[in-house]
């Protein structure tokens, strides 16, 4: 019982260390409080922002853009990744393009997307979807290609049709890697949406709120927005991790 109780407390260790270090920096006067408010004051401001609802519009705007961008990435990346992964030669023929754009910082493409979509929500969603789709596609393709050969061969020896080998063996084996791509993709979607909200004309969103607070030197609101952004990213990743544990419950088993 003690071990279970201790295990449940482990996720709190990181945040407690962060706030302890934060308090130490303030107490030692390494950074002036005017630039980095004490954690207690920042958390109090965060709570006030949540209770008053002042941050609700920005939070929902960012969440909406992130989920739409991620949804587009999944709709394109998973089927295309599965198709390419089922044929090694097909994947190798486009591998350079995938790796090239996957290695290119998506934020560097913001000017290009500005020319295509203008200063609109579609711009923010499109560039975030572009960044996420490459991660989802890459992991889906490699998941199919790296499906356990022994199980595929066993199914083939038993006379199972190619379609059922693909559907019931290769796809199932690829799910663990695919979920890695989904978790990475949703995090990337959030990152790019925040960056786009900061530097592309926007009236709502956590990224807009962060840069606006910085410009008027409202540091408490800036750190509050940063903390909420981090919490959103953590919760999105956690949600997909829990879904993965339910769907890919055999992962890691022989």
N, C-alpha and C positions, 0 to 999 in steps of 0.2 A: 504493500500500500504506500509506504514511504517513497519507494522508487517511482511509482506512478505519479505521486504528488510532486516529487522533485522534477520529473521529466516535463510535467505540465508547466513548471515555472521557468524552465530553461529559455524559452523564447523571450522572457522578460529581461534576461541578463544583458543582451545587447543594448536595448534602449536605456536601461539603467546606467550602463557604462558610458553611453553617449552623453546623457544628461549630467553624470558625475564629472566627466571631462569638460563639458560645457561650463559647469559651475566653477571648476578649478581654473579655467582660463579667465573667467570674470574675476574670481577672488584674487588671482595672482596679477591681475591687471595687465595681462599680455595683450588683450584687446580692450579698447575702451567700451564701456557699457552703451555709449551712444551708437556704436557700430554693431555691437552684439549684446542685445538685452539679456538679462538673466533668464534662465529657462522657465522659472516660475511665472514671470511676467508674460513671457511669450505664450506659455500654455494657457494662462488666464485669458489672454487676448484671443487665442484660438477658440477657447470655449465660448467666449462672448460672440465671436463671429458665427459659430455654429448655432447657438441659441437664438441670436437675433435674425439669423437667416441671410445675413449680408453676403455670405460667400456662396450661397446656394446656387444662384444663377451661373456664376463662373464655374463652379464644380460640375453642374449638370451639362454645361456647354462643352467642357473638356471631355467629360465622360461620353457624351453623345458622339463627338467627333472621333474619339478613340475607338468606340465600339463599331461605328459605321466603317471606319478605315480597316479595322481588323476583320470585320465581316466580309468585306470585299476581298481582302487578302486570302481568307480561308476559302471563299467561293472559287477563287482563281488558282491559288497555290496548291491546295490539296489535290484536286483532280489532275491538274497539269503535272504535279510532282509524281503522282501515282503512274500516270501514263508514261512519263519519261523514265521513271525508275524500273518499269516493267521491261524496258528495252535499253540495255546498257549502251548499245551503239547510238540510239537516239539521244540519250543523255550526254554522251561524249561529244556529240556534234554541236551541242549548245552549251557545253560546260564552260567554255571561255566567257561567253556572254553573261552567264549566271554569276560566275566568280568575279568577273570584272565589275558588274554593277553592285554585287554584294559587298565588294571591297571599297566601293566609292561612297564616301560619306553622303548620306541623303540630303543633309543640310546644304551641301554644295550645289545641289540641283534646284534649290529654291528659286533662283532667278529664272531657270527654264520653265518651271511650273507656273511662275508668275506671268510669263509671256503667254502661256497656253490658257490658264484658267482665270487670270486676273486676281484682284484682291477680293476673294470670295471664300466662303466656307468650303466650296468644292476644291479649292487649292490646297487647303490644310488637310482635308481628307484624302485627296489624291496622292500627295507626297508621302503621307504616313502609310497609306495602303501600298504604295510602291516599295517602300522600305521593308514593310512586313511581309509582302508576298514573296520576296526573294528568300527570306529565312524559312518561311513555311514550305515553299517549293523545294528548297535544298534538302531540308530534313525529311520531307515526305518521300522524295526520290531516293535518298540514301537508305531510308527505312525499308523501302521495298527491295532495293538492290542487296541489302545486307540481311535480308530475311534468312533465318537459320537454314542452311543448305541441307542439313540432315533431315529435317522435317519435310522439306520440299521433295527430296529424293524418296523418302519413305512413302509419301502420298503418291508419287509417280509410279513407284514400284507396285503399289496396290491397285494400280489401274485407274486412279482418280483422274477425271478429265482436266484439261489445262485450265478451263474456266474456274472449276472448283478449287484447283490448286492455287490459282491466283486469288480468288475471293476468300477462301476459307483458311488458307495457310499464309500466303505472302502478305496479304493485307493485315491479317491479325498480328503477324510477327512485326509488321512495320509500325503498328500503332504507338509503341513506346517512343520510337524516334520521332514520329509525327507530333506527339504531344510535346516533345522538347521544342520542336519548331513553333507550336502554337503558343507555348508559354513565352518563348523568346520573342515571337511576333507581336503578342499583345503588349509586352513591355516596350518594344521598339515603336509600336504605334503611339503609345503614350508619350514617349520621349520626343518623337518628331512633331506631334501635335503641340506639345508645350513650346518647342522651339519655334514652330510656325506662328503660334499665337503671340510670341514675343516680338518677332521681327517682320511679320506680315500684318498689314492693317487689320486690327481686330478690336471689337468693343466688349467682348466677353471672353471668358476662359481663364484658367489658372495662370497660364503663361503671360497673358495680358496683365493680369492682376499683379504678378511678381514684378514685371518690368515697370509697370505704372507706379507701384509702391516704391521701387528703387529710385525712380526719377524724382519723386516728391519727398524722398528721404523718410518714408514711413516704414522704418525698419521692422517694427513689430508685425505689421501686416505682411511685409515681404517674407519674413521667416515663417509666419503662420501659413502662408500660401505654399511655401516650399515644403513644410511638414505635411500639409494635406495632400500635396502632389505625391510625396513619397509614400504616404499611407495608401493612396489610391493605387499606386503601382504595386505595392505589397499585396493588397487585397485582391487585385486582379490576378496576380501570379498565384496566390494561395487558392483562389477559386479553381483555376485550371489544374493545380496540383491535386486538389481533392477530387475533381472530376476524373483525372487520370488514374487515381488510385481505385476509383469505382469501375472505370471502363477497362483499364489494363491491369486488372487485379492479379494476372499471372506473371507480370513482368518480374524478371529476376529469378523465376523458378525454372527448374530444369524441364 
